[in-house]
């Protein structure tokens, strides 16, 4: 998150905005010469094909050496800014201190496939390219450069005005009345960087899927009326998107014969609302979306992507769900069972919980509400102020067929040199930590 006051840092995660007719995905393509656009996604603009050269977790820091076929990672890097165009300006030349810290963390973790949350979207893909060329592809001390020839970013719902008084404060104005919290369209966006080809023609996006179209949706309720699920008006629900940013299915060709669906999102935080729990219920259902998407055809049949294609994954498809889910299995403010929809899912491998020594140390040093938490602080992935304190909110969850060889959270102990990259508030990089897994993909041929 940004260097906003501590209690406001999580507010940025609420970004969610809908502009149904807009397009403008940006990608460095998986294959040179692929036609623009994807069957189930918003059309993309590409960089040149030669744009770049082509059980319990171990709690030590990653050294860049992979133990499995593919290292997947997620990182809410807080590369968001307060006005449109500011991130592009900051990345236009080397030397931005925050971007340097974020890039060095990524270089030291060295993931093959990476989701970055809170990365401001621009339709020309300048930020996507500049962060790669000026930061990731440039060594930082003894951290070697890392190159990602394949990249993807697309429009998100953050910052797009709804035209409605969504927070019921008597006026239509500001980020709270956008389809998802944001001060401008594209704020708090997402970006995917990959060393493996992206099957761009098969990407599916779900930015425009309506919340009310989810069977049994947990729509927020006005407790002052007898009608259920009536906090939002019929007119509002007729347009209201489920996704506060977007949900993307980005197929990654990890080998000659195997594709892994990288399922990425960033649900709204379950706070900054009232007794109707409008953000908590939305967070729950944004998480539920992937649980349904990877389930059987009867469960996922209601899902329709932005190109009109219905249904979820096929039964044998390989996938990895990644992102800041804004929900902890034990602590914090999320709706009961929200993240359990993924952690208890029969088709998801949760056998290894990423951990760090730094998370446990931070919890002990900070004390306060952290001492009351039920969860293991070694599993925390975010350094939040009170409330809610430090939580596990960032996840990399593969399908059951994929074996987790190793995993971790990039959170060094305070006596380690790399702790300068994570630090304390105001954070040099982000209040979130990079989470990674090393995965063995069954049947992959090199």
N, C-alpha and C positions, 0 to 999 in steps of 0.2 A: 504494500500500500504506500501511499505518498506520505510525506512528512507533515501530515495534518495533525491537529491535537489528538492525543491518545484515544479518547473515547470515540472520536469521529473517524478513526482509521477504518473501521469495519464498514462505515456507511458507504464508502466507495464501492464495496462489493455488491451493493444493491442495484448497480447499474442495469437498466432494462428498458429498451425502447423499441417500438414497432413502427416500421415504415414499409408497408406491404409491397408497394410497387418498386421499391428501390433495389438496385443490384450493384455489384462492384466488387466481387471477390478478387483477390490478388494472389497470384501463385507464381513461383518458379516451378515449371512443369515437371511432372514425372518423366515424360518422354518428349523429346523435341519433336515438333510437328503435330502434337495432339491438337484436335480441334478445341477452340475455346468453349468453356462452359462444361457443365457436367449434367448427367441425366437427372439427378435429383438435387442439384445445387444451383446457387446463383452463379451466373457466368463470371469468368475470371479474366484478368489481364495478366499476362505473363512477362517475366524477365527473360532475357536471352538464354538459350539453352547452355551456353558456355559461361554463364554468370559466375559460377564457382567451380573449383576443381573437385573434379569429382571424388520350515520350522521357525524360530525366532531369528530375527535378522542380526547380522553382525553389526555392532555399533561403531565400528571404526569408520573413518571418512573414506569415500571412494578415491582410488588413486588413478583412475582413468583406464585401468586394466579390467576388461570385462570377463565375467565368469561364465556367461551364457552366450547364446546366439545373438541376442539383441538387448541393448539397455534402453528401456523406456523411462521417461522422467516427466514430471510435471513441476512447474515453478510459477507461483504467483509472484512475479518479479517487481510489481509496483511501478512498471514503466508507463504510468498514466500521468497526465498533466491536467492543469486546470483550464486550459483553453485549447481549441482546435489549432493544430499546426505546431504546438510547442514541442511535442516529442520529436517531430522531424527536425526542428531547429536544434534541439539538444544533441541529436545523433548525427548531424550533418558533418561533424568533424570529430576526430578522436579527442578524448580529454574530459568528457563528462564523468564526474566522479562516481555517480550512482551507476551509470551504464557500465563503467569499468568494473565496478564491484560485481554487478550481476553477471557480466560476461566472464569474469574470472571464476566465479562459482560454477558456471556452466562448463567452462574449459576443464576445471578440475574434476567435475563429475563425468564429463565426456559422454553424454548420452547419445545414442544413435537416433532416437526419435524423441522429440521434446515438445511439450505444450507449454506455452507461456500465457498465463492469465494476466489481466490488467496491462495490456499492451495496446495503446490507442490505435485505432484503425484509421487509415486514410486510403481513399479509393485508388490512388496511384501506386500504392505499395512502397512508398518511399521509406517509411520507418522500418518495414520488414527488411528491405535491402540494406539500408544504412546501418542498422544494428549489426547485421551480418558482416558487412564489408569493413566497417570502422571499429568494430569491437570484438566480435567473435573470431574473425579471421586475423586478428592481431594478437600476438602473444602478450601475456601480462606476467612479468617477472619470469619465474620458471614454469608457469602454466602455458603449455603450447597452444598455438592457434587451433581452432576447430572450425571445420567448414561443412556447410549444409547446402548442397546443390539444389535441394528440393524444399520448397516452402509454400505455406498456404495461409492466407488470411481472407476473411469475408466480412460483410456487414454484420453488425450486431444491433440489438434492440436498445442499447443504452443511449440516452440523450435525445431520442426522437419524441417530440411532443405528442401527447395523446389527444389533446383537445378537450379532455375531461378533468374534472376536479377529483382525481383519484384518491387523494388523502382526505377529502371531505373537510377542508379548512375554509371553504367559502370562496376560493379563488382558483383560477386555472393559471398556474405559473410555476416555474422552477422545476428542478430535477425530480421532485417527488410526484409531479404530474406527468412525467414522461412514462412511456410504457415500461421502462425500467429506469432506476435512478441514474441520472447522468446530466452533466451541464452542457454537453454538446454531443451530436451524433457520432458514435464511434468511440467515445470515452470508455475505458475499461474493457477494451476488446480482447481478442485472443489471437495467437499466432502459433503455427505448427512449423517446426524446423526438422528436417529429416536428412539423414545420410543415405537413405534408401528411397527408391522411386515412389512417388505418390501416383496412384491410379486416379488421376484427376477426373477422367470421364465417369468414374463410378462414385465420386463424392456425393453425399446427400447432406442437405442442410434442412433444419426444422425451425428456422427463426419465426416463421409465420403461423406455426401450428397453434390453434386457439386452445386456451386452458379449458374452456367449457366443453371441448370436444373429447376430453379424456373421460372415459367412463368412471363414474364414482369420484370425480375430482373433489379434492378437499377445498372447495371454494370458501372464502372467509365469510363469516356470519356476523350480522349486526345483532348483538345480544339484546338490544332494546326492542326488537320486533319478534313476533312468533314465527315468521317464515325462516326456513333454513337457507344458508348460503346466499344471503341477500345484501351483503355489504356493498357489492358492486351492482350497478343497475343493469337491466337487460341490455341497454344500448352499449354500455361499457363492455360487458362480457361478450357481446357480438363481435368485438374487435380485439379483445384482450389476449395477447400471446402468452403461452405458458412460459417460454424461455425468457429469462431476464437479459441474457446476452444472445446466445444461440446454442443449439445443439448441432454438432457436426459429426458425421461418420466419414472419416478420412482413411481410405484403404491404403495401406503401406505394403509395397512389394518387398518383403524382407529377404526373399531368396528367389531363385529362378521359378520355383513352383509353389510358393506360399505367400498368401496375403493375410495381413492382420488388420482388422478394422480398428482404427484408433478413434475411440468414441470420446469426444471432448466437450466440456461445458463448464459453466461457472455459475451455479445457482445463487440466487440472492441470499444475503444473510437473513437469518430468522429473527431479526430485531428491528428497532426503529418503526414500530407500529403501535397498535393499541390493543384493547381487549378482543378485537376481531381477528387478530393474529394474521393479518393479510400477508406479511412477509414470511412468517413461519409456515403457513400452509402452502405458499407458493414454493418455498424451498423444498418442502416435502415432496411435492408433485414433480418438481424439476428433477429430483433424484429418482423418483419413481419412473420417470420417462425411460431411463436407460434400463431399469429393472424389467420393464415391460418389453422394451425393444429387443433384449437378448433372450426373452422367454419364448414359449411356443407360439405358433402362428395364431392360435385362438386368442391369446393374450395381446399380441402386438398388432392384430389386424386393424385396429382403429387408427393407427399412426399413419399420417400422410405427410410426405416431405414437401418442400417448397416447389417442386416440379409436378406435384400431383400423384406421385407414386406411393402406393399404400404398402403397409406391412413393415416388419422388422427384419432382423437377421435370420438366415436359415439355420437350422439346428446344428450343423457341423461347422459353421463359420468360426474362425478364430478372432478374438477381439481383445483389446485392452481399454478399459475405461479409465480416463485420466481427468484430473482437474481439482480445483478448489471447490469442494462440495459444501463448505460452510456448515458442516454438521459433524459433531463428535459423538461417538457411540455411547459415551458415559456422562459427559459434562457439557456445560454451556446451555444455550437457549433454544436449541432446535426442537421441533415437534417430536414427540415420542416416536421412536422407531424409524426416523427419517433415513439415517444412513444404514440402518439395519436392513433396509430393502435391498441394498447391495451386499453388505457384509454377510448376510444370511441367505443369499441367493444360491440355489443349487447349481447354477451354471457358472459361478464365479469362484476363482481360486483365491482364498484368503488365508492360505496356510502359513504365509510369512508376513509378519507385521514389520514394516520398516521402522528402524529405531536409531537413536543417537545417544551418545553420552552427554552431549551439550544440552539437549532438551531436559534431561534429568537434572543436570547441574543448574540450569536456569531456573527451574521450578523451585529447587531448594534454596537458591540464593534470593529469589524474589519473594518467596513465602506468600503471605496473604491468602487469597482465595485458592491459590494453587494447592495449598496444603489440605484443602477440603475436597479436592477432586478425587473421583473414584478411579479414573483411568491412569495407566502407567505413564508418567511424564516422559519417559524415554521415547514414547510413541508420538509425542506432541510434534506438530509441524508448523505452529504459528505462535509468535510471541505477542500476545494481546494484553492490553491494559485491563484493569479491573473495572467492572466485570467485563468479560467472563473469565479472564485469565488465560493462560496458555492452553491450547487445544490441539487435538488431531483433527484437521479439516481437509488436508490435501491427500489425495489417494491415487495410486496406480494399481489397478485391479484387473488381472488377466482372466481370460476364460479358463475353465476347468482343465482343458486339454494342455494348456501351456504350463510348463514346470517353472517355478520360481527357484533359481539357483542361488541368488543373493539379493539383498535389498538394503536400503538405508535412507537416512535423512541427513542432509548436509547441514549439520549443526555442531561445529567444533566446540570442544571445551574452551574455556576462557584462556587457558595457558597455551593453547595451540596457535601457531602463527596465523592460520586461516580464520581464526575468530575475528580478525579485523574486518572480514568480509560480511559477517552477520551482525556482530556488535549488539548494542543496546539502543533504545530509543534516544534521539532520532536515528533510525537505522541507516547504515551506509548503503544497504542494498534494498531490503524489504523486511517487513515483519513476518513474512512467510519463509519457509525453508524448502529448498529443492528436495523432492522425494524421488527415488529411483528404484527400479528392479532390474535384475539381470534375468532374462527369460530364455528358456530353451523352447524353440518352436518345433513341434513334432513333425517329422518328415521333411524338414527343410533341406534343400539341396543347394550347395554352394557352387 
